[in-house]
Amino acid sequence: MLATKRAIHDIAITRTGKPIIRQPSGGRSSIGGHTVTVFGASGFLGRYIVNKLANSGCTVVIPYREEMTKRHLKVTGDLGKVVFIEFDLRNTPSIEESVRHSDIVFNLIGRDYTTKNFTYEDVHVEGTQRIAEAVAKYDVDRFIQVSSYNADPKSPSKFYATKGRAEEDARLIFPETTIVRPSPMFGFEDRLLLKLASVTNLFTANNMAQRFRPVHVTDVGKALQAIAYDDNTAGQTFELFGPQEYSMAELAHIVDRDIIHNRRHVNLPKPVLKGIARALDYVWWPTIAPDEVEREFIDQKIDPAARTFEDLGITPENVDDIAYQYTRHFRPASYYDLPPMTEKEKREERKYLHVEHDLV
């Protein structure tokens, strides 16, 4: 069988001199490509970037803690292309073993809430330090630190503050670190649209006035893949946000419209809701963390010096155009027992769904 003919631009030389054979777009491939380690791959964003990398021929190394949380990632690539390594965030040798053969490392590890075993500092700051030190020790070509919007060491939110400190530490240890700050992400199994659609999302503390620019998780996955393959993004900071800004109340209205149900939200004073959140922390998590209440009072701020989707040639999707596909299963069963829509009702629905053809 003859080998596939390749153009010279299909071959790239990494910063450390390792030749990489780039795979053609589309379909799977079992040969060539990068070796990529993805910490936090079992989370919401992780499955999207793992799927894109494995689908393009990369060997993806996935460090994991819990056996049951990583099984769905095995089928994202061909046999032998997705490799699992058990690790502990406090165990440096296990981290080093996870990165020593890779030329790209992603750190997606993050927690919206604390537990009895891990604080925000443990996960965001100390965990990032250990991963960055392992990357520097083995002179990995690329290290991509996925942070958060509003990351700032001086933030009143411990989540944002520790994310900001992690960025500084990563750059201090490995100066060529690429920082990526996604906005609140929506998609299947998110904690944004599905949370708003859920009956358990009852209490708020800021009248849902927090403003941000939600971004589609698949767009973030595309951006991370493009960043990883482009050595010119080393040492850069990216802010990945959606095309339009919304308040949480406006987003809740979109969700209510799509699920044909008005969810009730009870506004409580900030100290009261924080007290409830602390009490719930002793009972079970995740429900609502005290720091999540603090974040309700902080609007999204975009770093004007950061690069964006535009620099990557990606046009992000607007949440209002596609939220329906993620929330429609929250519609009440009685909706499907209704008689067929009249022509007037169809015209009214088209105004909301942006559909130009008649609904069937």
C-alpha positions as CSV (number, residue, x, y, z in Angstrom):
1,M,0.0,0.0,0.0
2,L,1.5,3.3,-1.0
3,A,2.1,6.0,1.6
4,T,-0.1,9.1,1.4
5,K,1.6,11.9,-0.4
6,R,2.0,15.0,1.8
7,A,2.9,18.6,1.1
8,I,5.8,20.2,3.0
9,H,3.4,22.4,4.9
10,D,1.8,19.3,6.5
11,I,5.0,19.0,8.5
12,A,5.8,21.3,11.4
13,I,8.8,21.7,13.6
14,T,7.9,22.5,17.3
15,R,9.8,24.9,19.5
16,T,12.0,22.1,20.9
17,G,12.7,20.7,17.4
18,K,10.2,17.8,17.4
19,P,8.7,17.2,13.9
20,I,4.9,16.9,13.8
21,I,2.9,15.5,10.9
22,R,-0.3,17.5,10.7
23,Q,-3.4,15.4,9.8
24,P,-5.8,16.5,7.1
25,S,-9.0,18.0,8.4
26,G,-12.1,15.7,8.6
27,G,-12.4,12.1,9.7
28,R,-10.2,10.2,12.1
29,S,-6.6,9.2,11.8
30,S,-4.5,6.7,13.8
31,I,-1.1,7.9,12.9
32,G,0.9,11.1,13.4
33,G,-0.2,14.3,15.2
34,H,0.7,15.7,18.6
35,T,0.8,14.0,21.9
36,V,-1.4,16.1,24.2
37,T,-2.1,15.9,27.9
38,V,-5.4,17.3,29.1
39,F,-5.8,17.8,32.8
40,G,-9.5,18.2,33.8
41,A,-10.7,16.3,30.7
42,S,-13.7,14.8,32.5
43,G,-15.2,18.2,33.1
44,F,-17.7,20.1,30.9
45,L,-15.2,21.7,28.5
46,G,-12.8,18.8,28.6
47,R,-14.8,16.4,26.5
48,Y,-15.1,18.9,23.6
49,I,-11.4,19.5,23.3
50,V,-10.5,15.8,23.8
51,N,-12.9,14.9,21.0
52,K,-11.4,17.5,18.6
53,L,-7.8,16.5,19.3
54,A,-8.4,12.7,19.2
55,N,-10.5,13.1,16.1
56,S,-7.6,14.9,14.3
57,G,-5.1,12.1,15.0
58,C,-3.5,13.3,18.2
59,T,-2.6,10.9,21.0
60,V,-4.4,12.3,24.0
61,V,-3.2,11.6,27.5
62,I,-6.0,12.0,30.2
63,P,-4.9,12.1,33.8
64,Y,-7.9,11.1,36.0
65,R,-8.9,10.6,39.6
66,E,-12.2,8.7,39.4
67,E,-12.7,5.7,37.2
68,M,-16.4,6.3,36.4
69,T,-16.0,9.9,35.3
70,K,-13.7,9.3,32.3
71,R,-15.2,6.3,30.5
72,H,-17.1,8.4,28.0
73,L,-13.8,9.9,26.7
74,K,-12.5,6.5,25.5
75,V,-14.6,6.5,22.4
76,T,-13.5,10.0,21.2
77,G,-10.5,8.6,19.3
78,D,-9.3,5.4,17.6
79,L,-7.9,2.5,19.5
80,G,-4.8,3.5,21.4
81,K,-5.2,7.2,20.8
82,V,-6.8,8.0,24.1
83,V,-4.6,7.0,27.0
84,F,-5.6,7.2,30.7
85,I,-3.2,7.8,33.6
86,E,-4.3,7.8,37.2
87,F,-3.0,10.9,39.1
88,D,-3.4,13.0,42.2
89,L,-3.1,16.7,42.1
90,R,-1.0,16.7,45.2
91,N,1.3,13.9,43.9
92,T,4.1,15.5,41.8
93,P,5.5,12.2,40.3
94,S,2.0,11.3,38.9
95,I,1.8,14.8,37.3
96,E,5.2,14.5,35.8
97,E,4.4,11.0,34.4
98,S,1.3,12.6,32.7
99,V,3.3,15.2,30.8
100,R,6.7,13.8,30.2
101,H,5.9,12.4,26.7
102,S,3.7,15.3,25.5
103,D,4.4,18.3,23.4
104,I,1.1,20.1,24.4
105,V,-0.4,20.3,27.8
106,F,-3.8,21.8,28.7
107,N,-4.8,22.6,32.3
108,L,-8.6,22.7,32.5
109,I,-8.8,21.9,36.2
110,G,-11.1,24.1,38.2
111,R,-13.8,24.1,40.9
112,D,-16.8,26.4,41.3
113,Y,-17.1,25.3,44.9
114,T,-14.8,24.0,47.7
115,T,-14.9,20.6,49.4
116,K,-13.5,19.3,52.7
117,N,-10.5,18.0,50.7
118,F,-9.8,20.8,48.3
119,T,-10.0,24.6,48.6
120,Y,-9.8,27.1,45.8
121,E,-6.1,27.6,46.6
122,D,-5.4,23.8,46.5
123,V,-7.0,23.4,43.1
124,H,-6.4,26.6,41.2
125,V,-3.1,27.8,42.6
126,E,-1.1,24.9,44.0
127,G,-2.4,22.5,41.3
128,T,-1.4,24.9,38.6
129,Q,2.1,25.4,40.1
130,R,2.7,21.6,40.1
131,I,1.6,21.2,36.5
132,A,3.6,24.2,35.3
133,E,6.7,23.0,37.1
134,A,6.3,19.6,35.4
135,V,5.8,21.3,32.0
136,A,9.0,23.3,32.6
137,K,11.0,20.3,33.8
138,Y,10.3,18.3,30.7
139,D,10.5,21.3,28.4
140,V,7.1,20.8,26.9
141,D,6.4,22.8,23.7
142,R,3.1,24.4,24.7
143,F,1.3,24.9,28.0
144,I,-2.3,26.3,27.8
145,Q,-3.8,27.4,31.1
146,V,-7.6,27.7,30.9
147,S,-8.5,30.3,33.4
148,S,-11.7,32.2,33.8
149,Y,-13.3,35.5,32.8
150,N,-12.7,38.1,35.6
151,A,-9.6,36.3,36.8
152,D,-8.0,38.9,39.1
153,P,-5.8,38.3,42.2
154,K,-7.5,41.3,43.8
155,S,-11.0,40.2,43.2
156,P,-13.4,39.9,46.2
157,S,-14.4,36.5,44.8
158,K,-12.0,33.7,46.0
159,F,-12.7,31.9,42.7
160,Y,-11.6,34.8,40.5
161,A,-8.7,35.7,42.9
162,T,-7.2,32.2,42.8
163,K,-7.7,32.0,39.1
164,G,-5.8,35.2,38.7
165,R,-3.0,34.1,41.0
166,A,-2.7,30.8,39.0
167,E,-2.2,32.8,35.8
168,E,0.6,34.8,37.4
169,D,2.3,31.6,38.8
170,A,2.0,29.8,35.5
171,R,3.7,32.6,33.6
172,L,6.4,32.9,36.3
173,I,7.2,29.2,36.1
174,F,6.7,28.8,32.3
175,P,6.8,32.2,30.6
176,E,5.4,30.9,27.3
177,T,2.2,29.9,29.0
178,T,-0.9,30.7,26.9
179,I,-3.7,32.1,29.1
180,V,-7.3,31.4,28.0
181,R,-10.3,33.1,29.8
182,P,-13.7,31.8,28.6
183,S,-16.9,33.5,29.5
184,P,-19.7,31.5,31.2
185,M,-20.2,28.5,28.8
186,F,-23.4,26.9,27.6
187,G,-24.0,23.6,26.0
188,F,-25.1,20.1,26.9
189,E,-24.7,19.5,30.7
190,D,-23.8,23.1,31.4
191,R,-24.3,24.9,34.7
192,L,-25.8,28.0,33.0
193,L,-28.9,27.3,30.8
194,L,-29.8,24.0,32.5
195,K,-29.5,25.7,35.9
196,L,-31.8,28.4,34.9
197,A,-34.3,25.9,33.5
198,S,-34.2,23.7,36.6
199,V,-36.9,24.1,39.3
200,T,-34.2,24.0,42.0
201,N,-32.8,27.3,40.8
202,L,-34.9,29.4,43.2
203,F,-32.8,31.9,45.1
204,T,-30.7,34.8,43.9
205,A,-29.1,37.8,45.7
206,N,-28.7,40.5,43.1
207,N,-32.0,40.5,41.3
208,M,-30.2,38.5,38.5
209,A,-28.5,41.8,37.4
210,Q,-25.1,40.3,36.8
211,R,-24.0,41.0,33.2
212,F,-21.8,38.8,31.0
213,R,-21.3,37.5,27.5
214,P,-22.1,33.7,27.4
215,V,-20.1,31.6,24.9
216,H,-20.9,28.3,23.2
217,V,-18.7,25.5,24.6
218,T,-18.1,24.1,21.1
219,D,-16.6,27.5,20.0
220,V,-14.3,27.4,23.0
221,G,-13.2,23.9,22.0
222,K,-12.5,25.1,18.4
223,A,-10.5,28.0,19.8
224,L,-8.4,25.8,22.1
225,Q,-7.5,23.5,19.2
226,A,-6.5,26.4,17.0
227,I,-4.4,27.9,19.9
228,A,-2.6,24.6,20.5
229,Y,-1.7,24.2,16.8
230,D,-0.4,27.8,16.4
231,D,3.0,28.4,18.1
232,N,2.4,32.2,17.6
233,T,-0.1,32.1,20.4
234,A,2.5,31.1,23.0
235,G,2.7,33.7,25.8
236,Q,-0.5,35.3,24.6
237,T,-3.7,35.9,26.6
238,F,-7.1,35.2,25.1
239,E,-10.6,36.3,26.2
240,L,-13.2,34.1,24.6
241,F,-16.7,35.6,24.9
242,G,-20.0,35.5,23.0
243,P,-21.2,38.2,20.5
244,Q,-23.8,39.7,22.9
245,E,-23.9,40.8,26.5
246,Y,-26.9,39.7,28.7
247,S,-28.0,40.1,32.3
248,M,-28.8,36.9,34.1
249,A,-32.4,38.0,34.1
250,E,-32.4,38.4,30.3
251,L,-30.9,35.0,29.9
252,A,-33.5,33.6,32.3
253,H,-36.2,35.1,30.1
254,I,-34.8,33.4,27.0
255,V,-34.8,30.0,28.9
256,D,-38.4,30.6,30.2
257,R,-39.5,31.4,26.7
258,D,-38.0,28.2,25.3
259,I,-39.3,25.9,28.0
260,I,-42.7,27.6,28.0
261,H,-42.6,28.0,31.7
262,N,-41.9,30.9,34.0
263,R,-39.4,29.9,36.7
264,R,-39.8,31.8,39.9
265,H,-36.7,33.4,41.4
266,V,-36.7,34.7,45.0
267,N,-34.3,37.6,45.7
268,L,-32.7,37.4,49.2
269,P,-30.3,39.8,50.9
270,K,-26.7,38.9,50.2
271,P,-25.8,37.9,53.8
272,V,-28.9,35.7,54.1
273,L,-28.2,33.8,50.9
274,K,-24.5,33.4,51.8
275,G,-25.6,32.0,55.2
276,I,-27.9,29.5,53.4
277,A,-25.0,28.6,51.1
278,R,-22.7,27.9,54.0
279,A,-25.3,25.7,55.7
280,L,-25.9,23.7,52.5
281,D,-22.1,23.2,52.2
282,Y,-22.3,21.1,55.4
283,V,-25.2,19.0,54.0
284,W,-24.2,18.4,50.4
285,W,-22.4,19.9,47.5
286,P,-22.6,21.1,44.8
287,T,-25.8,23.1,45.5
288,I,-24.7,26.8,45.8
289,A,-21.4,27.9,47.2
290,P,-21.0,31.2,49.2
291,D,-18.5,32.4,46.6
292,E,-21.1,31.9,43.8
293,V,-23.2,34.4,45.7
294,E,-20.3,36.9,45.7
295,R,-19.8,36.4,42.0
296,E,-23.5,37.4,41.3
297,F,-22.4,41.0,42.1
298,I,-19.4,41.1,39.7
299,D,-20.1,41.9,36.0
300,Q,-17.8,40.6,33.3
301,K,-14.8,42.7,32.4
302,I,-13.0,42.2,29.2
303,D,-9.2,42.8,29.0
304,P,-8.8,45.2,25.9
305,A,-5.3,44.0,25.4
306,A,-6.2,40.3,25.2
307,R,-6.7,38.5,21.9
308,T,-10.2,37.1,21.0
309,F,-12.0,34.7,18.7
310,E,-11.5,37.2,15.8
311,D,-7.7,36.6,16.0
312,L,-8.4,32.9,15.5
313,G,-10.8,33.3,12.6
314,I,-13.7,32.0,14.6
315,T,-17.2,33.6,14.7
316,P,-18.9,32.6,18.0
317,E,-22.6,31.7,18.1
318,N,-25.2,33.7,20.0
319,V,-26.9,32.0,22.9
320,D,-30.3,33.2,21.8
321,D,-30.0,31.4,18.5
322,I,-29.3,27.9,19.9
323,A,-30.4,27.8,23.6
324,Y,-33.6,26.0,22.5
325,Q,-31.7,22.7,21.6
326,Y,-30.3,22.5,25.2
327,T,-33.4,23.4,27.2
328,R,-36.3,22.0,25.3
329,H,-36.5,18.8,27.4
330,F,-37.6,21.0,30.3
331,R,-40.8,21.8,28.6
332,P,-43.9,20.5,30.5
333,A,-45.5,17.3,29.2
334,S,-48.8,19.2,28.8
335,Y,-47.2,21.2,26.0
336,Y,-47.1,18.1,23.8
337,D,-50.8,17.4,24.4
338,L,-51.8,20.7,22.9
339,P,-53.7,20.9,19.6
340,P,-51.8,21.9,16.4
341,M,-50.8,25.5,16.3
342,T,-52.9,27.9,14.2
343,E,-51.3,30.0,11.5
344,K,-51.2,33.0,13.8
345,E,-49.4,31.0,16.5
346,K,-46.9,29.8,14.0
347,R,-46.1,33.3,12.9
348,E,-45.7,34.4,16.5
349,E,-43.3,31.5,17.2
350,R,-41.2,32.3,14.2
351,K,-40.5,35.7,15.7
352,Y,-38.7,34.0,18.6
353,L,-37.1,31.1,16.9
354,H,-35.8,33.0,13.8
355,V,-37.3,30.4,11.5
356,E,-38.1,31.5,8.0
357,H,-40.0,28.4,6.9
358,D,-43.3,27.0,8.2
359,L,-43.0,24.7,11.2
360,V,-44.2,21.2,10.7
